[in-house]
Amino acid sequence: MNFQCSDKDLDGYLEARRFAKVLSGEIVSKIEVGMNEKDIEDIASEVFRAYDVRQHWHMPIIGVGEGSTKLSSMYALTSSFLTKHQRILQEDDLVLIDIAPVYMTYPGDYTTTHVFGSNPELEVFVAYAHDVSRKIAEYASNEMTVADVFRYAQELIRTTSNYTLLYPPLISLGHRLSRIHPSENLPEPGLSYLILKKFPFIDSSNLTPMNGLWVVEPYLMHKERAAKFEELVFAGRKSVILDMDNFPDAR
């Protein structure tokens, strides 16, 4: 199966990622200690309106403190909608922000985890989550299967940390990314796009080649707090991380 991307498409995905980073930064800059999860969701909605975001690859996910673990299961996610007013950002705690605004038909799937205040233990945890995402993405190539990358991530995290690797429903360690058709008007079409594709998730059962465009997003837990960052990688003969001004043609 051919999962090649044109230079124009790679540029489009990269621009969408940059756009999502800008929005994420705007959201973080407006968050204050004492806000609850619903307050921060409202801030995100205001930022999306200010930047005229009409469509999202998936619904925005905001997790405050223990709420950062809401992606650990479908039950945790659905029940979190009823308790968002109860989770209040305390000094030296963290917030997880997972957004995916669509920019010019390209999805900008982007996650950051930010510590508000000074908490060395959480800061080390968040830094590790960031670094391990990049290492896994750099490892990927089309000379291995998706399951090989999944097992590599498991072993890397097991041998270099005491953190727990969580597996969000369906998504597991990551997924493919697809451009939105210009006529598509669903507000959050990402999951339906993935379900319609063959072997779209990074998990232990996917024995297809690790080629094409992927989002790598290991989700880690430490003492009832979770952290996650996403890397957008094009896996060809070698991996190309789409997170820089210029990147070589590895196709």
C-alpha positions as CSV (number, residue, x, y, z in Angstrom):
1,M,0.0,0.0,0.0
2,N,1.4,3.4,-1.0
3,F,1.5,6.0,1.8
4,Q,3.8,8.5,0.1
5,C,3.2,12.3,0.6
6,S,4.0,15.0,-1.9
7,D,6.3,17.9,-0.9
8,K,3.2,20.1,-0.9
9,D,1.4,17.8,1.5
10,L,4.4,17.6,3.9
11,D,4.6,21.4,3.9
12,G,0.8,21.5,4.6
13,Y,1.1,19.1,7.6
14,L,4.1,21.0,8.9
15,E,2.2,24.3,8.6
16,A,-0.8,22.8,10.4
17,R,1.5,21.6,13.2
18,R,3.0,25.1,13.6
19,F,-0.5,26.6,13.7
20,A,-1.5,24.1,16.5
21,K,1.7,25.0,18.4
22,V,0.8,28.7,18.3
23,L,-2.8,28.0,19.6
24,S,-1.4,25.8,22.3
25,G,0.9,28.5,23.4
26,E,-1.9,31.0,23.5
27,I,-4.0,28.7,25.7
28,V,-1.1,28.0,28.1
29,S,-0.4,31.8,28.4
30,K,-3.9,32.5,29.7
31,I,-4.1,29.7,32.3
32,E,-3.8,30.7,36.0
33,V,-3.6,28.6,39.1
34,G,-7.0,28.3,40.7
35,M,-8.8,27.7,37.4
36,N,-10.8,24.5,37.0
37,E,-10.8,22.3,34.0
38,K,-13.9,23.9,32.5
39,D,-12.4,27.3,32.8
40,I,-9.4,26.2,30.7
41,E,-11.7,24.5,28.2
42,D,-13.4,27.9,27.8
43,I,-10.1,29.6,27.3
44,A,-9.3,27.1,24.5
45,S,-12.7,27.7,22.9
46,E,-12.0,31.5,22.9
47,V,-8.6,30.9,21.3
48,F,-10.1,28.7,18.6
49,R,-12.7,31.4,17.8
50,A,-10.0,34.1,17.7
51,Y,-8.1,32.1,15.1
52,D,-11.2,31.2,13.2
53,V,-10.8,27.5,13.7
54,R,-13.9,25.8,12.2
55,Q,-12.9,22.2,12.4
56,H,-10.9,19.9,14.6
57,W,-9.3,16.5,13.8
58,H,-10.5,15.4,17.2
59,M,-12.2,17.1,20.1
60,P,-9.8,19.2,22.3
61,I,-8.7,17.4,25.5
62,I,-7.8,19.4,28.6
63,G,-6.6,17.5,31.7
64,V,-5.9,19.3,35.0
65,G,-3.9,17.4,37.7
66,E,-5.4,14.0,38.0
67,G,-7.5,14.8,35.0
68,S,-4.4,14.4,32.8
69,T,-5.0,10.6,33.1
70,K,-8.5,10.8,31.5
71,L,-7.2,9.2,28.3
72,S,-6.3,6.0,30.1
73,S,-9.7,4.4,29.4
74,M,-13.0,5.1,27.8
75,Y,-14.6,5.1,31.2
76,A,-12.1,7.7,32.5
77,L,-12.7,9.9,29.5
78,T,-16.5,9.8,29.6
79,S,-16.8,10.2,33.3
80,S,-14.4,13.2,33.2
81,F,-17.1,15.3,31.5
82,L,-19.2,15.2,34.6
83,T,-16.4,16.3,37.0
84,K,-14.5,19.0,35.1
85,H,-15.6,21.7,37.5
86,Q,-14.0,19.7,40.4
87,R,-10.5,19.6,39.0
88,I,-8.8,22.8,40.0
89,L,-5.3,23.7,39.0
90,Q,-3.1,23.9,42.1
91,E,0.3,25.6,42.3
92,D,3.1,23.3,41.1
93,D,0.7,20.9,39.3
94,L,0.4,20.2,35.6
95,V,-2.1,20.6,32.7
96,L,-2.2,18.4,29.6
97,I,-3.5,20.0,26.4
98,D,-4.3,17.9,23.4
99,I,-5.6,19.8,20.4
100,A,-6.0,19.2,16.7
101,P,-7.2,22.2,14.8
102,V,-7.6,21.7,11.0
103,Y,-5.6,24.3,9.0
104,M,-6.3,24.5,5.3
105,T,-7.6,20.9,5.3
106,Y,-4.5,19.6,7.1
107,P,-4.9,18.4,10.7
108,G,-2.5,19.9,13.3
109,D,-2.5,17.2,16.0
110,Y,-0.5,18.6,18.9
111,T,-0.1,17.8,22.6
112,T,1.8,19.5,25.3
113,T,2.1,19.0,29.1
114,H,3.0,22.0,31.2
115,V,3.9,22.4,34.9
116,F,2.6,25.6,36.5
117,G,5.0,26.6,39.2
118,S,8.0,24.7,40.4
119,N,7.8,20.9,40.9
120,P,11.1,19.2,40.1
121,E,9.6,15.7,40.2
122,L,6.9,16.6,37.7
123,E,9.3,18.6,35.6
124,V,11.6,15.6,35.2
125,F,8.6,13.5,34.3
126,V,7.4,15.9,31.7
127,A,10.9,16.3,30.2
128,Y,11.2,12.5,29.9
129,A,7.8,12.2,28.2
130,H,8.9,14.8,25.6
131,D,12.3,13.2,25.0
132,V,11.1,9.7,24.7
133,S,8.5,10.7,22.1
134,R,11.2,12.0,19.9
135,K,13.4,8.9,20.4
136,I,10.6,6.6,19.3
137,A,9.8,8.7,16.3
138,E,13.5,8.8,15.3
139,Y,13.7,5.0,15.5
140,A,10.9,4.4,13.0
141,S,11.6,3.5,9.4
142,N,9.8,1.6,6.6
143,E,12.2,-1.3,7.1
144,M,10.3,-2.4,10.2
145,T,6.7,-3.2,11.1
146,V,4.5,-1.0,13.2
147,A,4.6,-3.7,15.9
148,D,8.4,-3.4,16.0
149,V,8.1,0.2,16.8
150,F,5.5,-0.5,19.5
151,R,7.7,-3.1,21.1
152,Y,10.8,-0.8,20.9
153,A,8.8,1.9,22.7
154,Q,7.7,-0.5,25.5
155,E,11.3,-1.7,26.1
156,L,12.8,1.8,25.9
157,I,10.4,3.1,28.5
158,R,10.7,0.0,30.7
159,T,14.5,0.2,30.8
160,T,15.0,3.9,31.1
161,S,12.3,5.0,33.5
162,N,9.9,4.0,36.3
163,Y,6.9,5.5,34.6
164,T,3.9,3.5,33.4
165,L,3.1,3.4,29.7
166,L,-0.7,3.8,29.2
167,Y,-2.7,2.8,26.1
168,P,-5.5,5.2,25.2
169,P,-8.5,3.3,23.7
170,L,-8.0,2.6,20.0
171,I,-5.1,5.1,19.7
172,S,-2.6,3.1,21.8
173,L,0.9,4.5,21.0
174,G,-0.2,6.6,18.0
175,H,-1.9,6.7,14.6
176,R,-1.8,7.7,11.0
177,L,-2.7,11.2,10.0
178,S,-4.8,12.1,7.0
179,R,-5.8,15.3,5.2
180,I,-9.4,16.3,5.5
181,H,-11.4,16.4,2.2
182,P,-12.4,20.0,1.4
183,S,-16.1,19.0,1.3
184,E,-15.9,17.2,4.7
185,N,-18.0,19.2,7.2
186,L,-18.0,16.9,10.3
187,P,-16.7,19.0,13.2
188,E,-14.3,16.2,14.4
189,P,-13.7,13.7,11.6
190,G,-10.4,12.2,12.7
191,L,-11.7,9.0,14.4
192,S,-14.0,8.2,11.5
193,Y,-11.1,8.7,9.0
194,L,-8.9,6.4,11.0
195,I,-11.5,3.6,11.4
196,L,-12.0,3.6,7.6
197,K,-8.2,3.0,7.0
198,K,-6.4,-0.3,7.2
199,F,-4.2,-0.8,10.3
200,P,-4.1,2.9,11.3
201,F,-2.9,2.5,14.9
202,I,0.5,1.9,16.5
203,D,-0.1,-1.3,18.5
204,S,1.3,-4.8,19.0
205,S,-1.1,-6.4,16.4
206,N,-0.2,-4.1,13.5
207,L,2.3,-6.1,11.4
208,T,2.2,-3.8,8.4
209,P,5.3,-1.8,7.4
210,M,6.0,1.4,9.3
211,N,5.8,3.7,6.3
212,G,4.2,7.0,5.6
213,L,2.9,9.7,8.0
214,W,2.4,8.9,11.7
215,V,1.7,10.6,15.0
216,V,3.8,9.0,17.8
217,E,2.4,9.8,21.2
218,P,3.5,7.6,24.1
219,Y,1.2,8.4,27.1
220,L,3.0,8.0,30.5
221,M,1.7,8.0,34.1
222,H,3.5,8.9,37.3
223,K,1.7,9.1,40.7
224,E,-1.8,9.8,39.3
225,R,-0.5,12.3,36.8
226,A,0.0,11.8,33.0
227,A,2.1,13.4,30.4
228,K,2.1,13.2,26.6
229,F,3.8,14.9,23.7
230,E,3.2,14.1,20.0
231,E,5.8,13.8,17.2
232,L,4.8,13.9,13.6
233,V,7.0,11.6,11.6
234,F,7.3,10.6,8.0
235,A,8.7,7.0,8.0
236,G,10.6,6.3,4.8
237,R,14.1,4.8,4.4
238,K,14.7,6.9,7.6
239,S,12.5,8.9,9.8
240,V,11.9,12.6,9.1
241,I,10.4,14.5,12.1
242,L,8.1,17.3,10.8
243,D,9.0,19.8,13.4
244,M,11.7,22.1,11.8
245,D,12.0,24.8,9.3
246,N,13.7,22.5,6.7
247,F,13.7,18.8,6.5
248,P,15.5,16.5,4.0
249,D,13.7,14.4,1.5
250,A,13.7,10.9,2.9
251,R,11.1,9.4,0.6
